[in-house]
Amino acid sequence: MSEIDPAAIAEQADVPTEPKQASHEVGRARRRKEDARLLTGRTQWTDNIQLPGMLYVQFLRSPMAHARITRVDVEAARQLPGVVAAFSGRDFAAEQGSLPCAWPVSEDIVIPDHPPMAYEEVRYVGEAVACVVATSRYQAADALEAIEVDYEPLPAVLDMNEALTGTSPKVHDQGNQAFTWKFGQGDIDEAFRDAPVVIDRTYVQQRLIPTAMEPRAVVCTTDGQSFTMWSATQIPHILRFLLAATTGIPEHMIRVIAPDVGGGFGSKLQVTAEEVLCLLLARRLGKPVKWTESRSEGNLTVHHGRDQIQHIMIAAEGDGRIRGIKVDLLADMGAYLMLVTPGVPLLGAFMYNGIYKMDAYDFACTGVFTTKMPTDAYRGAGRPEATYALERAIDELAHELKLDPMQVRRLNWIKHEEFPYTTIAGLTYDSGNYEAATDRAMALFGYDKLRAEQADRRDRGDPVQLGLGISTYTEMCGLAPSRVLGSLSYGAGGWEHGSVRMLPTGKVEVVTGSSAHGQGHETAWSQIVADALGVPYEDVSVLHGDTAISHKGMDTYGSRSLVVGGMAVLQACEKVKEKARRLAAHTLECSPDDIEFSQGAFKVKGTSQQKTIQELTLAAFAAHDLPDGMEPRLDADATIDPENFSYPHGTHLCAVEVDTETGQTKIRSYVAVDDVGRVVNPLIVEGQVHGGIAQGIAQALFEEAVYDAEGNLLTSTMADYLLPSAADLPTFVTDRTETPATSNPLGVKGVGEAGTIASTPAVVNAVVDALRPQGVHDIQMPCTPERVWRALQ
């Protein structure tokens, strides 16, 4: 990595990073506008906020995975220096409501009450049972030790298979099964009947802990009537709505602000107990309150990801052609259903067929309650899990048939001339070219040469074996359309809102309903608007993340920002141009049909007469000579609901060296060729792909949340939960092919989750490929040196 020069970054903050040119902005590798302030600290994170009279909140958390609360005594804590108040869950029982689940996936789903602060029973280690409010964070933390809590222990429920037996203790009175959801297309029995080859495998998606650079933080204040909350959240609009629904405070009396947010990866797609309780504390005390989590607190109480047992079966012909796929999932919900917990595995339900053609498909998922931290969306949300099981099983099919794994993929995938293609899962992939992406990846990787080296090492009995892993993936993202989400019982729509404000001086303010937490919206939206309106990139500013400024939005998750939010902004630009066209025709005394627009100017066809959009903006502001009935502004807004999901795809290839004597795995080379449609900013795309690959490799080789037999989280700190550093990761070779999407005007597709979806199976396939001569056919993730070594024994 190149060194960062803070002085140079600061110098760039107030000047263009590149000279102004008349060329198109979309497609240019612009350095991000945001980075100057983010990297030099000239910004505002939630934890930076200081308000007059601010108080600090700390939560006492359960040390037990499952227990009845028989007594909570906070009186001693109230007497300590600096302590303003201390409360038990019972003190808020009448007003705290239940944390929301917005995705009741089936009619008979069990959605237990989920109090933000427990007062009768705790169901995972880390659940809040009391809190202290003090004049400093440290006084509040110290005072927690004075709170006395008596627990009556109950049995922990940790294993999903055991939880579904009739003899298991119950997490909730209603039982341990949250739901069963089934989906199928075609005749699955016929597909498996007399199939020449059947692959039957079970894979484990280990539990992961999202670890954003910025821990969660909440600040809430009140003027006695209305409330303002700052939160490190991905979803300020959704949070505002659900805070009102949970607490009964009228929505118009709540303002939510997501300032600069240091990463989310799904972990901040949530309505948290701490947000609800900070709101209630501010109301009760009449003073601003702040809570910032510690890292160990975060590992305990940020919702976790993955945690599934995947049973997948493939029926195939003798030549490798797939007849059908059958999937049966157990998905660990944890102790409660949080915002979209039950829907996460179902997002993968439409992806277990991947890029392949087949005659039948059958999917079933059972959600299971355990006494662990609830799971919810984590980068990719259901789709990495599906891609992993599928791509691992495809390698197993190739091994069974003694075929090269790439040969089996080529045999079964949808050909480029077959798009648009409606899959066996009922989705219509609008565009793609798997052949082009794969051919490019194979060339960059040197596949044939590496296979030859692998054979040589095997012949020599080299203790360090070479393995090659393949992942050919697609995903559905850009979460929408609303009607489809509604058919899946999702509690909201998939639309997005954008506004374009034309200022009298010719500058442009863009207001977007999507809320960035590191994706570069300010830069990408500026590029889109600069091209659409013909204004300089530097003259565009982007506002977001504040419900008082951006009054409508569905926020950011599921790689939806560009393909939904960006398209709303583009549509608003088109409305601005239509208004400006009418004003230009009036000013230039011609018909609007005689006006053409090019590079920011409205021209009368066949003449030199023209008006720039800046001139027209000022004329609208002055309002001295407007067409009859025209308002004195060119501003416009738009709300769009996409017609289809977005389907990026690509091929990732990984070469690993595995030391068969120690189990140590080293990634030797990694190639990723992704197709994300038309690219707005190549630098942003590269960053998203690099970050995604890093997270996928982390699941494959490093990360795992581990509980002991009593339900204690053993990986509660960064000393225990292994995150890879830059030194642990290889240099990535990345490239792109481009098949524009047909579902939006720019032809763009999502990119935020692609790297994570593709990389994990590529790495694990490579590890298993290296060890197949030793009889190893699977290693449970993460493929640590110990697990690899034990598999070899």
C-alpha positions in Angstrom: 0.0 0.0 0.0 1.2 3.5 -0.8 1.8 5.9 2.2 -0.8 8.5 3.0 0.4 12.1 3.1 -2.0 14.0 5.5 -0.6 17.3 4.3 -1.3 16.5 0.7 -4.8 15.3 1.6 -5.5 18.5 3.5 -4.2 20.6 0.6 -6.5 18.7 -1.7 -9.6 19.3 0.5 -10.3 22.7 -1.0 -9.2 22.3 -4.6 -10.2 19.9 -7.4 -8.3 16.6 -7.4 -8.1 16.7 -11.1 -8.3 19.5 -13.7 -11.7 20.4 -15.0 -12.5 18.9 -18.3 -15.5 18.7 -20.6 -15.2 15.0 -20.8 -17.7 12.7 -19.1 -17.5 12.3 -15.3 -19.1 8.9 -15.2 -16.3 6.4 -15.6 -13.5 8.7 -14.2 -11.3 7.5 -11.4 -12.0 10.5 -9.2 -10.5 10.5 -5.7 -13.3 10.6 -3.2 -14.5 14.0 -2.1 -15.1 12.6 1.4 -11.6 11.4 2.0 -10.0 14.7 2.7 -12.1 15.3 5.8 -12.3 11.7 6.8 -8.6 11.0 6.7 -7.5 14.3 8.4 -10.1 14.1 11.2 -12.0 17.2 10.0 -15.4 15.5 10.4 -17.9 14.5 13.0 -18.4 11.0 14.3 -21.2 10.3 16.8 -18.8 9.9 19.6 -17.2 13.3 18.9 -20.5 15.1 19.6 -20.5 17.2 22.8 -23.6 18.9 24.0 -24.1 21.2 27.0 -24.9 19.2 30.2 -24.3 15.9 28.5 -24.6 12.7 30.5 -23.1 9.3 29.8 -24.8 6.0 29.8 -23.3 2.6 30.6 -25.2 -0.7 30.6 -24.9 -3.6 33.0 -25.0 -6.8 30.9 -26.0 -10.3 31.8 -23.1 -12.7 32.5 -25.4 -15.6 32.0 -26.7 -17.1 28.7 -30.1 -18.0 30.2 -31.6 -17.1 33.5 -34.5 -15.6 35.3 -33.9 -12.2 36.9 -35.1 -12.5 40.5 -33.7 -9.1 41.8 -32.0 -6.0 40.6 -30.9 -3.4 43.2 -29.5 -0.2 41.7 -29.7 1.9 44.9 -26.0 1.7 45.8 -25.0 2.8 42.4 -27.2 5.9 42.7 -25.2 7.1 45.7 -21.8 7.1 43.9 -20.0 10.3 42.9 -21.1 11.6 39.5 -24.1 9.3 39.2 -27.2 11.1 38.1 -29.5 8.1 37.8 -29.6 4.3 37.7 -32.3 2.1 36.3 -33.3 -1.6 36.0 -35.2 -3.0 33.1 -38.3 -3.0 35.3 -38.1 0.8 35.4 -38.7 0.9 31.7 -41.0 -2.1 31.3 -44.1 0.0 30.6 -42.6 2.3 28.0 -39.7 0.5 26.2 -41.8 -1.7 24.0 -40.3 -4.5 22.0 -37.5 -4.2 19.5 -38.9 -4.7 16.0 -38.7 -7.5 13.6 -39.7 -6.2 10.1 -39.6 -9.5 8.3 -42.3 -12.0 9.5 -41.4 -14.6 6.8 -44.3 -17.0 7.4 -47.8 -16.8 8.8 -47.0 -19.0 11.8 -43.6 -17.4 12.6 -42.8 -17.0 16.3 -41.7 -13.5 17.1 -41.1 -13.3 20.9 -41.2 -10.0 22.8 -37.7 -8.4 22.8 -37.4 -5.8 25.5 -34.5 -3.4 25.0 -33.6 -4.0 28.7 -34.5 -7.4 30.2 -36.5 -7.5 33.3 -37.8 -11.0 33.6 -35.4 -13.3 31.8 -32.1 -13.0 30.0 -31.4 -15.2 27.0 -27.8 -14.4 25.9 -24.6 -13.2 27.5 -24.5 -9.4 27.1 -28.2 -8.7 27.3 -28.7 -5.4 29.2 -30.4 -5.7 32.6 -29.6 -2.2 34.1 -28.0 1.1 33.3 -26.2 4.0 35.0 -26.2 7.6 33.9 -23.4 9.8 35.1 -21.5 12.9 34.4 -18.6 11.0 32.9 -18.3 7.7 31.0 -15.9 6.3 33.5 -18.0 7.2 36.5 -20.9 5.4 34.9 -18.8 2.4 34.1 -17.4 2.2 37.7 -20.9 2.5 39.2 -22.1 -0.6 37.3 -20.1 -2.7 39.9 -22.4 -1.4 42.7 -25.5 -2.9 41.1 -26.7 -6.2 42.5 -28.5 -8.7 40.3 -29.7 -12.1 41.4 -30.2 -14.7 38.7 -31.9 -18.1 38.7 -29.9 -20.1 36.1 -31.7 -21.8 33.3 -30.2 -24.3 30.7 -28.4 -22.8 27.8 -29.5 -23.8 24.3 -26.6 -23.8 21.8 -26.8 -26.6 19.3 -29.4 -26.1 16.5 -30.1 -29.8 16.0 -30.5 -30.5 19.7 -32.7 -27.4 20.0 -35.3 -28.9 17.7 -35.6 -32.2 19.7 -38.5 -32.6 22.0 -36.1 -32.9 25.0 -34.3 -29.6 24.6 -34.8 -26.8 27.1 -36.8 -23.9 25.6 -35.4 -20.5 24.8 -39.0 -19.1 24.7 -42.2 -20.6 25.9 -43.4 -21.0 22.3 -40.5 -23.4 21.6 -37.2 -23.2 19.8 -38.5 -23.3 16.2 -39.0 -19.8 14.9 -40.3 -20.7 11.4 -40.1 -23.1 8.5 -40.0 -21.6 5.0 -40.2 -23.7 1.8 -39.8 -22.9 -1.8 -39.6 -25.1 -4.9 -39.7 -25.1 -8.7 -39.9 -28.1 -11.0 -40.2 -31.8 -10.2 -37.4 -32.3 -7.7 -38.3 -36.0 -7.2 -38.0 -36.6 -10.9 -34.6 -34.8 -11.0 -33.2 -37.1 -8.4 -34.9 -40.3 -9.6 -32.2 -42.6 -11.1 -29.8 -39.7 -11.3 -26.4 -41.1 -12.4 -24.6 -38.9 -9.9 -25.8 -37.5 -6.6 -23.7 -35.2 -4.5 -24.8 -35.0 -0.8 -22.8 -32.6 1.4 -23.3 -30.7 4.6 -21.4 -27.4 5.2 -21.2 -25.2 8.3 -21.3 -21.5 8.0 -19.6 -20.4 11.2 -20.9 -17.5 13.2 -19.1 -14.2 12.5 -18.9 -10.9 14.4 -19.1 -7.7 12.3 -16.3 -5.4 13.2 -16.7 -1.9 11.8 -13.8 0.6 12.2 -16.2 2.8 14.2 -18.0 1.2 17.2 -21.6 1.9 17.6 -22.5 5.1 19.4 -25.7 7.0 20.2 -26.4 10.6 21.3 -29.9 11.8 22.1 -31.2 15.1 23.3 -34.5 16.8 23.8 -36.0 20.3 24.0 -38.8 18.9 26.1 -41.0 18.1 23.2 -39.0 16.9 20.2 -35.9 14.6 20.1 -32.7 14.6 18.1 -30.7 11.4 17.9 -27.3 11.0 16.4 -26.4 7.4 15.7 -23.7 5.5 13.9 -26.4 3.8 11.8 -26.9 2.7 8.2 -30.6 3.5 8.4 -31.6 6.9 9.8 -35.0 7.0 8.0 -36.0 3.4 9.1 -34.7 4.1 12.6 -36.8 7.2 12.9 -39.9 5.4 11.9 -39.3 2.4 14.1 -38.3 4.5 17.1 -41.7 6.1 16.9 -43.5 2.8 16.4 -41.6 1.2 19.4 -41.9 4.0 21.9 -45.1 5.8 20.9 -43.3 9.1 20.4 -44.8 10.8 17.3 -42.6 10.4 14.3 -42.6 14.1 13.4 -41.1 14.8 16.9 -38.0 12.6 16.2 -35.0 13.7 14.1 -32.3 11.1 13.4 -28.9 12.1 12.1 -26.3 9.6 10.8 -23.1 11.8 10.7 -20.0 10.3 9.1 -20.2 6.6 9.9 -17.1 4.5 10.0 -18.3 1.3 8.3 -21.4 -0.9 8.8 -21.3 -4.1 6.7 -24.9 -4.8 7.8 -24.0 -4.5 11.5 -25.6 -1.0 11.7 -28.7 -2.1 9.7 -30.5 -2.4 13.0 -32.8 -0.8 15.6 -30.8 -1.4 18.7 -31.6 -1.6 22.4 -29.2 1.2 23.1 -30.9 3.6 20.6 -34.3 3.0 22.1 -33.0 3.3 25.7 -31.0 6.5 25.0 -34.2 8.0 23.6 -36.2 7.0 26.7 -33.4 8.2 29.0 -33.2 11.6 27.3 -37.0 11.9 27.7 -37.0 10.9 31.4 -34.0 13.0 32.4 -34.5 16.0 30.1 -30.8 16.0 29.3 -28.6 14.9 26.4 -27.2 11.4 26.9 -24.4 9.5 25.1 -23.5 5.9 24.8 -20.4 4.5 23.0 -19.7 0.8 23.0 -16.4 -0.7 23.9 -14.9 -3.4 21.6 -15.7 -6.3 23.9 -19.2 -4.9 24.4 -19.5 -4.8 20.7 -18.5 -8.4 20.2 -21.2 -9.4 22.7 -24.0 -7.2 21.5 -23.5 -6.2 17.8 -25.8 -8.7 15.9 -23.8 -11.6 14.6 -23.7 -13.0 11.0 -24.0 -16.3 9.2 -24.3 -19.3 11.5 -26.1 -21.9 9.3 -25.9 -25.6 8.8 -26.3 -26.2 5.0 -27.4 -29.6 3.6 -27.1 -29.5 -0.2 -27.7 -32.2 -2.8 -27.0 -32.1 -6.5 -28.4 -34.6 -9.0 -26.4 -34.7 -12.2 -26.0 -36.6 -15.4 -22.9 -38.7 -16.0 -21.3 -35.9 -18.1 -21.8 -33.4 -15.3 -25.0 -31.7 -16.4 -27.1 -30.6 -13.4 -30.6 -32.0 -13.2 -31.6 -30.5 -9.8 -30.5 -29.0 -6.5 -32.0 -29.6 -3.1 -31.2 -27.4 -0.1 -32.1 -27.8 3.5 -31.0 -25.1 6.0 -30.9 -24.7 9.7 -30.4 -21.0 10.5 -29.5 -19.9 14.0 -31.6 -16.9 14.9 -30.0 -16.4 18.3 -32.2 -15.5 21.2 -34.6 -13.1 19.4 -35.7 -12.0 15.9 -34.1 -8.6 15.2 -34.9 -6.3 12.3 -34.5 -8.6 9.4 -33.1 -11.8 11.2 -35.5 -14.3 9.7 -35.3 -12.9 6.2 -31.5 -13.2 5.9 -31.3 -16.9 5.0 -34.2 -16.5 2.6 -32.3 -13.9 0.6 -30.1 -16.9 -0.3 -33.0 -19.0 -1.2 -33.0 -17.6 -4.7 -29.3 -17.9 -5.2 -28.5 -21.6 -4.5 -28.9 -22.2 -8.2 -26.3 -19.5 -8.9 -25.4 -19.1 -12.6 -26.5 -22.6 -13.5 -29.3 -24.1 -15.5 -31.3 -27.0 -14.2 -34.8 -28.6 -14.3 -35.8 -28.5 -10.6 -34.9 -26.8 -7.4 -36.1 -27.3 -3.8 -35.3 -25.2 -0.8 -36.3 -25.3 2.9 -35.1 -23.3 5.8 -35.9 -23.7 9.5 -35.1 -20.8 11.9 -33.9 -21.9 15.3 -33.8 -20.0 18.6 -30.6 -20.4 20.7 -29.3 -18.6 23.7 -26.8 -16.6 21.7 -26.6 -13.0 20.4 -29.2 -12.7 17.6 -27.9 -13.0 14.0 -28.9 -10.6 11.3 -27.6 -9.0 8.1 -23.8 -9.2 7.5 -22.1 -8.2 4.3 -23.9 -10.2 1.6 -26.8 -11.4 3.9 -27.7 -14.9 2.8 -26.0 -14.7 -0.6 -22.5 -15.5 0.5 -23.8 -18.5 2.3 -25.7 -19.7 -0.8 -22.7 -19.2 -3.1 -20.4 -21.0 -0.7 -22.5 -24.1 -0.5 -23.1 -24.2 -4.3 -19.6 -23.6 -5.4 -18.2 -26.1 -2.9 -20.7 -28.7 -4.1 -19.8 -28.0 -7.8 -16.2 -28.8 -7.0 -17.4 -32.0 -5.3 -19.3 -32.9 -8.4 -16.3 -32.3 -10.6 -14.1 -34.5 -8.3 -16.7 -37.3 -8.3 -16.7 -37.3 -12.2 -12.9 -36.8 -12.4 -13.4 -33.6 -14.4 -11.7 -30.2 -14.1 -14.0 -28.0 -11.9 -14.0 -25.3 -14.5 -15.2 -27.7 -17.1 -18.3 -28.5 -15.0 -19.1 -24.9 -14.6 -18.8 -24.1 -18.2 -21.1 -27.0 -19.0 -23.9 -25.8 -16.8 -23.8 -22.0 -16.8 -26.2 -19.7 -18.6 -24.6 -18.6 -21.9 -24.3 -14.9 -22.7 -26.7 -15.2 -25.7 -29.4 -16.6 -23.5 -29.9 -13.3 -21.5 -32.4 -12.2 -20.3 -32.8 -15.6 -18.5 -35.4 -16.6 -16.0 -33.8 -19.0 -13.6 -35.3 -22.1 -11.9 -35.7 -19.9 -8.8 -37.9 -17.5 -10.7 -35.6 -14.5 -11.0 -34.9 -12.9 -14.4 -31.2 -12.2 -14.9 -31.2 -9.2 -17.3 -27.7 -9.4 -18.5 -24.4 -11.1 -18.1 -21.4 -12.8 -19.8 -19.9 -15.5 -17.6 -17.7 -16.7 -20.4 -16.0 -13.3 -20.8 -15.3 -12.8 -17.1 -14.0 -16.3 -16.7 -11.8 -16.2 -19.8 -10.2 -12.9 -18.5 -9.7 -14.3 -15.0 -8.1 -17.5 -16.3 -5.7 -15.5 -18.5 -4.7 -13.3 -15.6 -4.4 -16.2 -13.2 -2.3 -18.5 -15.5 -4.6 -21.4 -14.7 -3.0 -24.0 -17.0 0.5 -23.2 -15.8 -0.6 -23.5 -12.2 -2.2 -26.8 -12.8 1.0 -28.1 -14.3 3.0 -26.9 -11.2 0.4 -28.6 -9.0 0.9 -31.9 -10.8 4.6 -31.6 -10.5 4.4 -30.9 -6.7 2.2 -33.9 -6.2 4.5 -36.1 -8.2 7.5 -35.0 -6.1 5.6 -35.4 -2.8 6.4 -31.8 -1.9 5.3 -31.2 1.7 3.9 -27.8 0.5 1.1 -28.6 -1.8 -0.6 -26.2 -4.3 -4.3 -25.8 -4.5 -6.5 -23.9 -7.0 -9.9 -22.6 -6.1 -12.7 -21.3 -8.3 -15.8 -19.3 -7.6 -18.1 -18.3 -10.4 -20.9 -16.3 -8.8 -23.8 -14.0 -9.3 -25.9 -12.2 -6.8 -29.3 -10.5 -6.5 -28.8 -7.0 -4.9 -30.2 -3.5 -5.1 -33.0 -4.6 -2.8 -36.2 -3.9 -4.6 -38.8 -4.0 -6.2 -41.3 -3.2 -3.5 -43.9 -5.6 -4.9 -41.5 -8.5 -4.7 -40.4 -7.6 -1.2 -44.0 -7.5 -0.3 -44.6 -10.9 -1.7 -41.9 -12.1 0.7 -43.6 -10.5 3.7 -40.9 -7.9 4.1 -42.2 -4.9 6.2 -41.1 -2.1 3.8 -40.5 -1.3 0.2 -37.4 -1.0 -2.0 -38.0 2.4 -3.4 -35.6 5.4 -2.9 -35.8 9.1 -3.0 -33.5 11.8 -4.4 -33.7 15.6 -4.8 -31.7 18.1 -6.8 -31.7 21.7 -5.7 -30.5 24.3 -8.2 -28.9 27.3 -6.3 -29.1 30.8 -7.7 -25.3 31.0 -8.1 -25.3 27.9 -10.3 -24.2 25.4 -7.8 -26.1 22.2 -7.1 -27.2 20.6 -3.9 -28.2 16.9 -4.1 -30.2 15.3 -1.3 -30.2 11.6 -1.3 -32.2 9.1 0.8 -29.4 6.6 0.8 -27.1 7.0 3.8 -23.4 6.4 3.3 -21.1 4.7 5.7 -18.0 4.6 3.6 -19.2 3.9 0.1 -18.3 7.3 -1.5 -21.8 8.5 -2.3 -20.8 12.2 -2.3 -18.3 11.5 -5.1 -20.3 9.1 -7.2 -23.5 11.2 -7.0 -21.5 14.3 -7.9 -20.2 12.5 -11.0 -23.7 11.4 -12.1 -25.1 14.9 -11.6 -22.2 16.6 -13.3 -22.8 14.6 -16.4 -26.6 14.8 -16.3 -26.8 18.6 -15.9 -23.5 19.6 -17.6 -22.2 21.3 -14.5 -18.7 21.1 -13.1 -18.1 18.2 -10.7 -16.8 20.6 -8.1 -20.0 22.5 -8.1 -22.1 19.6 -6.8 -22.5 18.9 -3.1 -24.4 15.9 -1.6 -26.5 16.0 1.6 -27.6 12.8 3.3 -28.1 11.0 6.6 -30.3 13.6 8.4 -34.0 13.1 8.4 -34.6 16.8 8.8 -32.7 17.5 5.5 -33.3 14.2 3.6 -36.9 13.7 4.6 -37.6 10.5 2.6 -35.4 7.5 2.1 -35.0 3.7 2.6 -31.3 4.0 3.4 -28.3 1.9 2.6 -27.8 -1.9 2.5 -27.9 -4.8 0.1 -25.8 -3.0 -2.6 -28.7 -0.7 -3.4 -27.2 2.8 -3.1 -26.2 3.3 -6.7 -28.8 1.2 -8.5 -31.7 2.6 -6.5 -30.6 5.8 -4.8 -28.3 7.0 -7.6 -31.1 6.4 -10.1 -33.5 8.5 -8.1 -31.0 11.3 -8.2 -30.6 10.8 -12.0 -34.3 10.9 -12.5 -34.5 14.1 -10.4 -31.9 15.6 -12.8 -34.1 14.7 -15.8 -37.0 16.6 -14.2 -34.7 19.6 -13.6 -33.7 19.6 -17.3 -37.4 19.5 -18.4 -38.2 22.5 -16.2 -35.1 24.3 -17.6 -36.0 23.4 -21.2 -39.4 25.0 -20.8 -37.8 28.2 -19.3 -35.2 28.2 -22.1 -37.8 28.0 -24.8 -39.7 30.8 -23.2 -36.6 33.0 -22.9 -35.3 32.2 -26.4 -38.8 32.5 -27.8 -39.2 29.1 -29.4 -41.0 25.9 -28.9 -39.6 23.5 -26.3 -39.4 20.9 -29.1 -36.8 23.1 -30.8 -34.5 23.1 -27.8 -31.7 20.6 -27.5 -29.5 20.1 -24.4 -25.7 19.5 -24.6 -22.9 20.0 -22.0 -25.0 22.2 -19.7 -26.5 24.4 -22.4 -30.0 24.6 -23.9 -29.7 25.5 -27.6 -32.1 26.4 -30.3 -31.6 23.8 -33.0 -29.8 25.2 -36.0 -28.8 28.4 -34.4 -26.2 29.8 -32.0 -28.8 30.9 -29.5 -28.4 29.2 -26.1 -28.8 29.5 -22.4 -26.7 27.7 -19.9 -28.4 25.8 -17.0 -26.7 28.3 -14.6 -28.2 31.2 -16.4 -31.6 29.6 -16.3 -31.3 28.8 -12.6 -30.6 32.5 -11.9 -33.5 33.5 -14.1 -35.8 31.2 -12.3 -34.6 32.7 -9.0 -35.2 36.3 -10.2 -38.6 35.3 -11.5 -38.8 38.4 -13.7 -39.9 36.6 -16.8 -41.3 33.1 -16.3 -43.7 31.1 -18.4 -47.3 31.3 -17.1 -47.8 28.9 -14.2 -44.1 28.1 -13.7 -42.8 28.2 -10.1 -39.6 30.3 -9.6 -37.3 27.3 -9.2 -35.8 24.5 -11.2 -35.6 22.1 -8.2 -37.0 18.6 -8.6 -37.2 15.4 -6.7 -37.9 11.8 -7.6 -38.9 8.6 -6.0 -38.2 5.4 -7.9 -39.1 1.8 -7.4 -36.9 -0.4 -9.6 -38.3 -2.9 -11.9 -35.8 -5.7 -11.1 -32.9 -6.6 -8.8 -29.4 -6.0 -9.9 -27.3 -9.0 -10.9 -23.5 -8.5 -10.9 -21.4 -11.5 -11.5 -17.8 -12.6 -11.9 -15.1 -15.2 -11.5 -12.6 -15.3 -8.6 -9.6 -17.6 -8.7 -7.3 -18.4 -5.7 -4.1 -20.3 -5.5 -2.9 -21.4 -2.0 0.1 -23.2 -0.7 -0.6 -25.5 2.1 2.1 -26.9 4.3 1.0 -30.5 5.0 3.4 -30.7 8.0 2.1 -27.7 9.9 -1.3 -27.0 8.3 -0.3 -23.4 7.5 -2.1 -22.0 4.5 -0.7 -19.1 2.4 -2.6 -17.4 -0.4 -0.1 -17.2 -3.2 -2.2 -15.4 -5.8 -5.8 -14.1 -6.1 -7.5 -12.9 -9.2 -11.0 -11.3 -9.3 -12.8 -10.4 -12.5 -16.2 -8.8 -11.7 -18.9 -7.5 -14.0 -20.8 -4.7 -12.2 -22.2 -3.2 -15.4 -21.2 0.4 -16.2 -18.7 1.8 -13.7 -19.3 5.3 -12.3 -15.9 5.5 -10.5 -13.3 2.8 -10.9 -11.5 3.8 -7.7 -14.6 3.3 -5.6 -15.3 -0.1 -7.3 -11.7 -1.2 -6.6 -12.1 -0.3 -3.0 -15.3 -2.1 -2.6 -14.0 -5.2 -4.3 -10.8 -5.2 -2.2 -12.7 -4.8 1.1 -15.2 -7.5 0.1 -12.5 -10.0 -0.8 -10.8 -9.3 2.5 -13.9 -10.1 4.5 -14.5 -13.3 2.5 -11.0 -14.5 3.0 -11.4 -13.7 6.7 -14.3 -16.1 6.9 -12.4 -18.7 5.0 -9.2 -18.6 7.1 -9.5 -16.5 10.2 -12.8 -15.5 11.9 -15.1 -17.5 14.1 -17.3 -16.6 17.1 -17.0 -19.3 19.6 -19.3 -20.1 22.6 -18.5 -22.5 25.5 -20.9 -25.1 26.8 -22.5 -22.5 29.2 -23.1 -20.0 26.4 -20.3 -17.7 27.2 -18.7 -15.9 24.2 -15.1 -16.9 24.2 -14.2 -14.5 21.4 -15.2 -11.3 23.1 -12.1 -9.3 22.3 -9.8 -8.7 19.4 -7.2 -10.8 21.2 -9.6 -13.8 20.8 -11.5 -13.0 17.6 -8.9 -13.1 14.8 -9.2 -10.4 12.2 -6.7 -10.5 9.4 -4.4 -7.5 9.0 -3.0 -6.2 5.8 0.1 -8.4 6.4 -2.1 -11.5 6.3 -3.7 -10.7 2.9 -2.2 -11.1 -0.6 -2.1 -8.6 -3.3 -5.3 -8.9 -5.3 -5.3 -8.8 -9.1 -8.6 -7.3 -10.1 -10.2 -6.6 -13.5 -13.6 -6.1 -14.9 -15.8 -7.0 -17.8 -18.9 -4.9 -18.6 -22.4 -6.0 -19.5 -24.6 -3.1 -18.7 -27.7 -3.7 -16.7 -31.0 -3.2 -18.7 -33.0 -2.3 -15.6 -31.7 1.3 -15.1 -30.6 4.2 -17.4 -26.9 4.1 -16.5 -26.6 0.3 -16.9 -25.0 0.0 -13.4 -25.1 -2.9 -11.0 -24.2 -3.3 -7.3 -20.7 -3.9 -6.1 -20.6 -3.5 -2.3 -21.1 -7.2 -1.5 -19.6 -9.0 -4.6 -16.1 -9.6 -3.2 -17.4 -11.1 0.0 -19.9 -13.4 -1.9 -17.3 -14.6 -4.3 -14.1 -15.0 -2.3 -14.9 -17.4 0.5 -15.6 -20.5 -1.7 -12.7 -19.6 -3.9 -10.3 -19.8 -0.9 -11.8 -23.0 0.6 -12.0 -24.7 -2.7 -8.3 -24.0 -3.1 -7.4 -25.4 0.3 -9.4 -28.6 -0.3 -8.0 -28.9 -3.8 -4.5 -28.9 -2.3 -5.3 -31.7 0.1 -7.4 -34.0 -2.0 -4.5 -36.4 -2.7 -4.3 -36.9 1.1 -8.0 -37.8 1.2 -9.3 -34.5 2.5 -12.6 -33.4 1.0 -13.8 -30.7 3.4 -12.5 -28.6 6.2 -14.9 -26.6 8.4 -14.3 -22.9 8.2 -12.2 -21.2 9.3 -9.4 -23.3 7.7 -7.0 -22.6 10.5 -3.6 -24.4 10.6 -4.9 -26.6 13.4 -8.0 -27.6 11.5 -6.0 -28.3 8.4 -3.4 -30.3 10.3 -6.1 -32.3 12.1 -7.8 -33.0 8.8 -4.5 -34.4 7.4 -4.1 -36.7 10.4 
